[in-house]
Amino acid sequence: MPTKEEILAALKDVYDPEIPINIVDLGLIYDVQTEDEKVYIKLTLTAPGCPLSELLSSEVRERLLQLEGVKEASVEVVWDPPWTPERINKEALEKLFDQRKMEP
């Protein structure tokens, strides 16, 4: 069974469809729990009512099931506490601003 750190590392392959930052660095992952061969994830989105919540949840679930030792994956989208830009990690925020500076 993967550790929490290995799970978060794997989820760095999943990107928010609207912002070019992975969901871990964006601060969208609120909780990771493991039990036996199951992984439980609580995540949020950058805006309530996002039409892509099902797509993102499915992508997270599929990525978790690719990990060795994971037989089941449960993804719950939560809205409390609400996501704010302060949850973006410093390195990702710098990368985002650097990309915006390069755009015409």
C-alpha positions in Angstrom: 0.0 0.0 0.0 1.4 3.4 -0.9 2.2 6.0 1.7 0.4 9.4 1.9 3.5 11.0 0.3 3.5 8.5 -2.6 -0.3 9.1 -3.1 0.3 12.9 -3.2 3.2 12.4 -5.6 1.0 10.4 -8.0 -1.7 13.0 -7.8 0.7 15.6 -9.1 0.1 14.0 -12.5 -3.5 15.4 -12.3 -4.0 18.9 -13.4 -6.8 21.4 -13.0 -8.4 21.8 -16.4 -8.4 25.6 -16.2 -5.2 26.3 -14.4 -1.9 24.8 -15.5 -1.0 23.6 -12.0 -1.5 20.1 -10.6 -4.2 19.6 -8.0 -1.7 18.9 -5.2 0.2 22.2 -5.7 -3.1 24.0 -6.1 -4.1 22.9 -2.6 -7.2 21.1 -3.8 -6.4 17.9 -1.8 -7.9 18.3 1.6 -7.4 14.8 3.0 -5.8 11.4 2.2 -6.7 8.3 4.2 -5.8 4.7 3.6 -7.2 1.5 4.9 -6.2 -2.0 3.8 -6.2 -1.7 0.0 -8.4 1.4 -0.2 -7.6 5.1 -0.6 -10.0 7.9 0.4 -9.5 11.3 -0.9 -11.3 14.6 -0.1 -10.7 17.3 -2.6 -12.2 20.6 -3.5 -12.4 22.6 -6.7 -11.5 26.3 -7.3 -15.1 27.2 -7.7 -18.4 25.7 -6.4 -20.5 24.4 -9.2 -17.6 23.7 -11.5 -18.9 21.6 -14.3 -15.7 19.6 -14.4 -16.0 18.1 -10.9 -17.0 14.6 -12.2 -14.2 14.6 -14.8 -11.6 15.6 -12.2 -12.9 13.1 -9.6 -12.8 10.3 -12.2 -9.2 11.3 -13.2 -8.1 11.2 -9.6 -9.8 7.9 -9.0 -8.2 6.4 -12.1 -4.7 7.7 -11.1 -5.1 6.2 -7.6 -6.1 2.8 -9.0 -2.9 2.7 -11.0 -0.8 2.6 -7.8 0.5 -0.7 -6.7 -1.5 -2.1 -3.8 -4.6 0.1 -4.3 -7.7 -2.0 -5.1 -10.4 0.7 -4.3 -10.4 4.5 -4.5 -13.0 6.8 -3.2 -13.0 10.5 -4.1 -15.3 13.0 -2.3 -15.6 16.6 -3.5 -16.1 18.9 -0.5 -16.7 22.6 -0.3 -15.8 23.3 3.3 -13.5 25.0 3.8 -13.8 26.9 0.6 -10.7 26.9 -1.6 -8.8 30.2 -1.8 -5.7 31.1 -3.8 -3.7 31.1 -0.6 -3.7 27.3 -0.7 -1.5 27.3 -3.8 2.1 26.4 -2.8 4.8 29.0 -3.3 6.6 27.3 -6.1 3.5 26.7 -8.2 2.4 30.3 -7.7 5.7 31.6 -8.9 5.5 29.3 -11.9 2.0 30.5 -12.7 3.1 34.2 -12.6 6.2 33.4 -14.7 4.0 31.8 -17.4 1.7 34.8 -17.4 4.6 37.2 -17.9 5.6 35.2 -21.0 2.2 35.4 -22.6 1.8 38.2 -25.2 
